[in-house]
């Protein structure tokens, strides 16, 4: 967040593997190109550290070999330009 590393993990560390997650979701809805599956976060970050996102923060998620997704945090009802 905002240029500071807060998490560093691998899908290999997940309790439920990606194929099982995708199968479970696909059983109840059709997945389309561009869909994002959010699986939560490990302990030790966020609320457990009294750290919360505020408008103006920038959250980045990098997937090796794919790229980086950058999400600016806006206030509810506020739109941000690209």
Secondary structure, 3 states (H helix, E strand, C coil): CCCCCCCCCCHHHCCCCHHHHHHHHHCCCCCCCCCCCCCCCCCCCHHHHCCCCCCCCEEEEEECCCEEEEEECCCCCCCCCC
